[in-house]
């Protein structure tokens, strides 16, 4: 009978011994836990890149008429800041959690398609590198993260900056689509016996909903990007009025994807805090079914609000009214969740830990972001607010104050499970308050700046308009925010080496991941659990004991290099598609893709 | 519970459906969104032409009716291939797999002929929005058919080598799902592009 003591890492390696094995084992891994770590580490790196871009933006905006950064480079900075944070930071951080946590929560040994999982990671990495390579090959994309036509045409964006954007996002789209399909099948099909859908942990539920959104929304942006690519590469005129096309058509395609995209970013964070809050209140989530149905409703309604990003385009009063109404509607299930989280804490036995602080921070900041959001839902009011810093305030309250705080909550919560070590609680709480204060200093003034009329996406502003003081405040706040992120990283890295050993269940959680060792065994569960109720560890106290054992005799999928090779082949194809690159490169890419398809298909899962 | 149950066990799933079959359905769902977006693009754009050739000048319904029929028949062949493999009759399984691919190739031949004819009548990709949206929509579909043909021929080769047997009936079934989906998309395209022009 195996013991369940924590694996304490030895030596100078970053990961405990379970994660050892050298570079080759990481390159060929198909283990969801390792892939989760790869996603997390890579996404944190890109988060820093996006943060640096933000600091450069804030540095430029610290004073009126500043010329520290040129207008051209500024355009690249805000475009890449948005693109990086959305596609290379928040989304993959969410996926890191999906990967590591969901199979453990449903009592599975891995995801449905482990090699496809690895493929999604490698294509994400290569796509992120591809996008950022633009900086050294003529300049980064500079038409905004939403790439409005016909600024993105070859006429107004000559060169290959936008081609990097159009093709790079298609790479990332394929990665996300594959991941979405993988997690839908995993959650629907690989739950432990007895784990009915309404017994699943709420984080798993939100992963399922998000994965459905991914599968439905990404093909839409893919089509938009393909049409734009054809406009740029082959002279079609889909978004070119001179050829009969319509620039607004791009906006429809983009936002039909773009709005569900923001729910892709926020629902996982809502799932995380729906785990954290009950654990530290020692009370089951209040109104679990309602929280589940709200999540589903948000996903569904999220496809019906896209034109609220287009209120100033001139769609007409009927369209504007309809989308105002649907946008107001979607505030309802979102607001309901807030009450569920608060009611969970009410009457609970509260323990203050860093993870819990971040979860409460999420609730508070998301309320503010949600309120400014519902202010945007009125098409009339939005005509004043759109394209001003009011929107910048709103998006950062929901995306940083919401999604990122939720992610930090998740990191502090699950770090012991992943690494077998505890993060420093003192440093964590300090970091939390520092971050909260810095965050609000940075973004709260932007509400006022927006209503005073400061427009978005302009590299400087005139003096004498009342913008200076608040911009300076926001810049100071931004640098403090950057420092709080560094403090977080310090805590993270130091705890990897010197954190106190963690038990299987340091927080008293209710879900299955806390029933296995920290870190888990390679096969997760020597024997699969039998689930009778929700909140398994609280309702079935003996369940952890039934999961003890070793992984001997358990067949796990073998490592494979094909996922990486296929991702590489697609990337070569993408490089070949850039106008200045010779056409044969495309054929090399196709050849690698074809070979890896066959290699992958003919390789047994277990070899 | 049973130690035998794990990621390697194809038998146990929460819904009773095999993972791979469910994945193909999810993929088909995403492909519906892909083709749906391309179809919407065609419907919006095919009459926004600053110059000809125009749809009614070029679209040849009788010819495409024949190729559509060929593609429909290929779906029948696909069903026959699956039922043959399922009952272990690999001889007919191979025949029907090959026939499905051949009919798919005939359909593709018809597409190539049509594209060529349009091009010689003056309709290129960038001539007007009808050309752009038509070629992209039917081109994407043709690419999906081509991938399907390669897939079917690969299965035929594997079967000829004895590496595809009755045990792999699920693989053939999933292939069939993909092939029938591609066929259904064509029915929609045939109606919207040709019959309603």
Interface residues (C-beta under 8 A of the other chain):
Chain A: X108 X109 X110 X112 X113 X114 X177 X180 X181 X182 X184 X185 X188 X189 X190 X191 X192 X193 X195 X215 X216 X217 X218 X219 X220 X222 X223 X224 X226 X227 X230 X234 X235 X236 X237 X238 X243 X244 X245 X246 X249 X253 X523 X526 X527 X528 X529 X530 X553 X554 X555 X556 X557 X598 X605 X606
Chain B: X1 X2 X3 X5 X6 X7 X8 X13 X14 X15 X17 X19 X22 X23 X26 X27 X29 X30 X31 X33 X34 X37 X38 X41 X44 X45 X48 X49 X50 X125 X126 X128 X129 X132 X133 X136 X154
